[in-house]
């Protein structure tokens, strides 16, 4: 819609007025790492972060989310969204949100996700510091971030604030913005283009080629056993992924054994019991019993299975899995390179 300029010294007051007006969630420091959390003051906001521990999907799709409370045969929804601003989301995480938006809207729309999502104004942010295992500049390049209302880019002397929706435009009233000059807009575009060259890792093959080759490798069990040899089945790569959306649903009963709450919690296909089903009579069957089968499934989901539905791979190149995997075997760049070169 429009592009504005905000002086460096005016960013804090702008964020402070936003906090006074509504709930604002943004990247904050947690010791040497960063997390998305509710801002208590403008000074908490850290737009110079590299990558947060957990992706911002947790704002709409919490790790544990009550769905309904029940008493006897009566149930009441727990959906209670509040208006909020999610501030400072990097482009790769916006793409992750776009993917979840598509998946949670498909078929029977998931109102537990969508209610939170539709009450949230998203402000994207330029990347000021690149994460150590990032490769977002070379994966899914055919897909551009869409699901944000405004975007802020740091340039010399301040920030260019581009609004993309009426929601984003409404935020301008809280700051001392002036119309951005053509030069400032060009500086912002150049800044976002140049930072992409700083990604330390590169996916060297196009998404369609990767999808075809990875799918063809499905039956090569020796390959998958070798790739997954050190897998601990801890599920960390699932939990920290911005596009994983599997969950488990369980009822917790109160002591009266009449009332309780139904919650969903994040689940992951690398966990040993993820594919275990009951056969009755106390018997079970696990159709992905071995770690290599679960490892293979995760790679297929990220590179192949969802591509037609979401327009590209279900990986945004954030590098969280590579950073977090204790065995250092989860990095998609290394996995894909092994398969493509094999």
C-alpha positions, 0 to 999 in steps of 0.5 A: 500500500504505502511506504513510510520512514521512521527515524531510529530514535522514533522506533522505541516510542512507536513500539511503546504506543503500540504496547499501550494500545494492544497486546504486542508479541515480538522477539526478545532475548533469553540469555544468549538466544531469542524467543517470541514473547509478549513485550512489556516495554519497547526496550524488550524488542530485539530486531537484531536477532538471528533466529528464535528458538521456537517459530512464531507459529506458537502464537496461533498454534500453542505447544499446548492448547485447550480445545474444550471444557466439558461437564457430563455431556455438555461441552464449551469451546475454549476459543477466546482470541484477542487482538494482537500484533506479532512484530518483527517476523523474519520473511522465512517465518512469514512463509512458514505461517503462510504454509500453516494458513493453507493447511489449517484452512483446507478441508475442515478449517481448524477454527482453533488455529484460525481464530487466533490467526485472524485476530493477529496483525503481523509486521515482518522485519528485515534480517539484521543477523543471519543464523549459523545454519540458515539457507532461506535464500536458496530454498523455495525461491518460487514462493514469496512471503504473503501473510503479513500486514506490514514490513519494517526494514532497517536502513541508515538513520532509521526504518522503512515501514511498508504497509500491505493491508489496511491492518498494517496501515492502521499501525502508522497512527501510533508513530511519527512516520513520514512518507518514505523517499524513493531513495529510502525505498531503494535502500530498503530493497537493497538491504533485503537483497544483500542480506540474502547473500550472507546465508552460510548454507545453500540448497543447490538444486531447484525444489521440483528437482529435489522433490522428484529425486527424493521421492524416487529414493523412498525405497532405498532403505540402505540410504535411509538407514545410513542417514538416520544411523545416529537419530535419537528419535527425540523429535526436536527437529519436529518441535522447532520446525515452523511448518510442522503441524501435527498434534495429539489430542487428550482428555484430562479429567478432574477428580470428580470424574465428570468434568475436564478439559480436552487439549491438543499438544504438539506431536512429531513424526520422529517420536517412536509412538507417533505411528503406533495404533491400537489393535484392541486387546492390548495389542498395538502396531507401529507402522513406522517402527524403526528410526530410519522410517520416521526419519524418511517420512520427515524428509518426504514431508518437507521436500515432496509430499506437500509441494503441490498443495502449498506451491513449494517445499514445506521447508523455509530454510530457517536452519533451526533443525540443523542448529538443534539436532544433537546428532547433527543429522537433521539439516535438510541441506546435507540430507538433500545433497547426499540424495541428489549426489548419490 
